[in-house]
Amino acid sequence: MTTLHIVRQSAFNTNDFAQCLQILGNNDVIVFIDDGCYNLHHHLTKRLFDNATNNTANISDNITDNQMFIKLHVIAQHALARAITVNETQCTKIAMTDLVSLTFSNDRVITWQ
């Protein structure tokens, strides 16, 4: 069962993103919107990328097979409005219409705000 995690606030100000990572499951999708775009440059996101590179599952205790596949997206206009650079090898820029499609293609949606 996949979950779409919509992260709206910066981890520099709240612990919402840290809580999101604690329940992250295999094949889940994270979308940064609004001030959540700042999380692209937060150490928690760097750790997420490092773990993906090393094929470890340290992000979530409920994954036991040493591999977790996570899709990471950011609303392109929201990142642009905040002058945030996006490393497109790690994160996909999407439009708001794509976010709507993601809500239908995942089993659950959690908004972190």
C-alpha positions in Angstrom: 0.0 0.0 0.0 1.6 3.2 -1.2 1.3 6.6 0.6 1.7 10.0 -0.9 3.3 12.3 1.6 2.7 16.0 0.9 5.2 18.1 2.9 4.2 21.7 3.2 6.5 23.1 5.9 10.2 23.4 6.3 12.1 21.0 8.6 14.1 24.1 9.6 11.0 25.3 11.5 9.0 22.1 12.4 9.5 18.4 12.9 6.8 17.4 10.4 9.3 16.1 7.8 11.2 14.1 10.5 7.9 12.5 11.5 7.1 11.8 7.8 10.4 10.0 7.4 9.7 7.8 10.5 6.6 6.3 8.8 7.9 6.2 5.3 7.3 2.9 3.5 8.5 1.2 0.5 7.4 2.8 -2.8 6.0 5.8 -1.0 6.0 9.2 -2.7 7.1 12.5 -1.1 6.1 15.9 -2.7 7.5 19.1 -1.3 5.1 22.1 -1.8 5.0 25.6 -0.3 7.8 26.0 2.3 8.4 22.3 2.2 10.6 23.0 -0.8 13.3 24.2 1.6 13.6 20.6 2.7 15.6 19.9 -0.5 18.5 21.5 1.3 17.9 20.0 4.8 20.2 17.4 6.3 17.3 14.9 6.6 16.9 14.9 2.9 20.6 14.5 2.4 20.4 11.5 4.7 17.5 10.1 2.7 19.6 10.4 -0.5 22.7 8.8 1.2 20.6 5.9 2.4 19.1 5.4 -1.0 22.6 5.4 -2.5 23.8 2.8 0.0 20.6 0.7 -0.4 19.9 0.8 3.3 16.6 1.0 5.1 17.6 3.1 8.1 14.9 5.6 7.4 12.0 3.3 8.3 12.1 0.4 10.7 9.2 -1.3 9.0 11.3 -2.2 6.0 13.3 -5.3 6.6 14.9 -6.2 3.2 17.6 -3.5 3.0 16.0 -1.8 0.0 13.5 1.0 0.0 12.3 2.8 -3.1 11.1 6.3 -2.6 10.0 8.8 -5.2 10.8 12.4 -4.4 9.1 15.3 -6.2 8.9 19.1 -5.8 6.3 21.5 -7.2 8.5 23.4 -9.7 6.8 26.8 -9.4 7.0 26.7 -5.6 10.8 25.9 -5.7 11.3 28.7 -8.3 9.3 31.2 -6.2 11.7 30.5 -3.3 14.9 30.5 -5.4 15.6 26.9 -4.5 17.8 24.9 -6.8 16.6 21.4 -7.6 19.0 18.6 -8.2 16.9 16.8 -10.9 19.0 13.6 -10.5 17.5 13.2 -7.0 14.2 15.0 -7.2 11.6 15.4 -10.0 10.1 18.8 -10.7 6.3 18.5 -11.2 3.3 20.8 -11.7 0.3 21.1 -9.5 -1.7 19.1 -12.0 0.8 16.2 -11.5 0.2 16.4 -7.8 -3.5 15.9 -8.4 -2.7 12.8 -10.5 -0.5 11.4 -7.7 -3.4 11.7 -5.2 -5.3 9.2 -7.4 -2.4 6.8 -8.1 -1.5 6.2 -4.4 -3.5 4.3 -1.8 -3.3 7.0 0.9 -2.5 10.7 1.2 -1.0 12.4 4.2 -0.4 16.1 4.3 2.3 17.2 6.7 1.6 20.8 7.7 
